Amino acid sequence: MKSLKVRRPYRFITMAILLSTFTIFLSNAIFDTGVLLHTRQGQFVGWVAGLSSLLILIGLLGKPKWDRFLHYGLLTAGFAWITRTAFIGLSDGLSAFAFWLSLAWVIVIVGTYLLETYDPKKRVSDGTST
């Protein structure tokens, strides 16, 4: 039986980030049901999240040399989620459930960005490579 060859690794966490960031885009920019209802800040966060979703999607579906789009998408997703977390913390307080959920997404996005951009082969010069 032949083994299935995958040209690129599946990135399930990145797909989850794509869906969560797209949800921010839909709720803030399209339907006005997000954290900052009917404000310019809420619209801005929503459109940044939409841009992030588009960049992540291009990076996931594109060629391996298009990974730069994925990296920029993760950076803008981190910005959208950090901004959302800050707005929730300032408006609802640190005891709000949405604040801690948003903070968890920030941690996931930062960790995913570090995993996607870290290449042990490039660190040969400082002697920390395996």
C-alpha positions in Angstrom: 0.0 0.0 0.0 1.4 3.4 -1.0 1.8 6.0 1.6 0.1 9.4 1.1 2.6 12.1 0.4 1.8 15.5 1.6 3.6 18.4 -0.1 3.2 20.8 2.8 2.5 20.1 6.5 -1.0 20.6 7.7 -1.2 23.6 10.0 -4.3 23.1 12.2 -3.5 25.8 14.7 -3.1 28.3 12.0 -6.4 27.2 10.5 -8.0 27.8 13.9 -6.4 31.2 14.1 -7.8 32.0 10.6 -11.3 31.1 11.7 -11.1 33.0 15.0 -9.7 36.1 13.3 -12.3 35.9 10.5 -15.0 35.8 13.3 -13.6 39.2 14.6 -13.8 40.5 11.0 -17.4 39.4 10.6 -18.5 40.6 14.0 -16.8 44.0 14.0 -16.6 45.1 10.4 -19.6 43.5 8.8 -22.4 42.9 11.3 -21.4 45.5 14.0 -21.9 43.0 16.9 -18.4 43.0 18.1 -16.7 44.4 21.2 -16.7 48.0 20.2 -20.2 48.5 18.7 -20.5 51.3 16.1 -17.1 52.9 16.8 -14.2 53.6 14.5 -11.9 51.6 16.7 -14.1 48.5 16.4 -14.3 49.0 12.6 -10.5 49.3 12.4 -9.9 46.1 14.4 -12.5 44.3 12.3 -10.8 45.4 9.0 -7.3 44.5 10.4 -8.7 41.1 11.3 -10.1 40.7 7.7 -6.7 41.6 6.2 -5.1 39.1 8.6 -7.5 36.4 7.5 -6.8 37.1 3.9 -3.0 37.0 4.4 -3.2 33.7 6.4 -5.4 32.1 3.7 -3.0 33.1 1.0 -0.1 31.8 3.0 -1.9 28.5 3.7 -3.1 27.8 0.2 -0.2 29.3 -1.7 3.2 28.0 -2.7 5.8 27.4 0.0 7.6 30.5 -1.0 4.5 32.5 0.0 5.0 31.7 3.7 5.8 35.4 4.2 2.1 36.1 3.7 1.4 33.6 6.5 3.9 35.3 8.8 2.5 38.8 8.1 -1.0 37.4 8.6 -0.1 36.0 12.0 1.5 39.3 13.0 -1.7 41.2 12.1 -3.9 38.6 13.8 -1.8 39.1 16.9 -2.4 42.8 16.6 -6.2 42.4 16.2 -6.4 40.0 19.1 -4.2 42.1 21.4 -6.2 45.2 20.6 -9.5 43.3 21.3 -8.1 42.0 24.6 -7.1 45.5 25.6 -10.5 47.0 24.8 -12.3 44.2 26.7 -10.0 44.7 29.7 -10.5 48.4 29.7 -14.3 48.3 29.2 -15.4 45.2 31.0 -12.5 44.7 33.4 -10.0 41.9 34.0 -12.6 39.6 35.5 -14.5 39.3 32.2 -14.5 35.8 30.6 -14.0 37.3 27.1 -10.9 39.0 28.3 -9.2 35.7 29.4 -10.4 34.0 26.2 -8.9 36.7 24.1 -5.7 36.6 26.1 -5.5 32.9 25.4 -5.8 33.5 21.7 -3.0 36.1 21.9 -0.7 33.5 23.5 -1.6 30.9 20.8 -1.0 33.3 18.0 2.4 34.4 19.4 3.4 30.8 19.9 2.3 29.9 16.4 4.2 32.8 14.9 7.4 31.7 16.7 7.0 28.1 15.6 6.3 29.2 12.0 9.3 31.6 11.7 11.9 29.7 13.8 14.3 27.8 11.6 17.0 25.8 13.4 19.2 25.7 10.3 19.6 29.5 10.3 21.0 29.5 13.8 24.2 27.6 13.0 26.3 30.7 13.4 25.6 31.0 17.2 26.2 27.3 18.0 22.7 26.6 19.3 21.6 24.5 16.4 21.3 20.7 16.8 
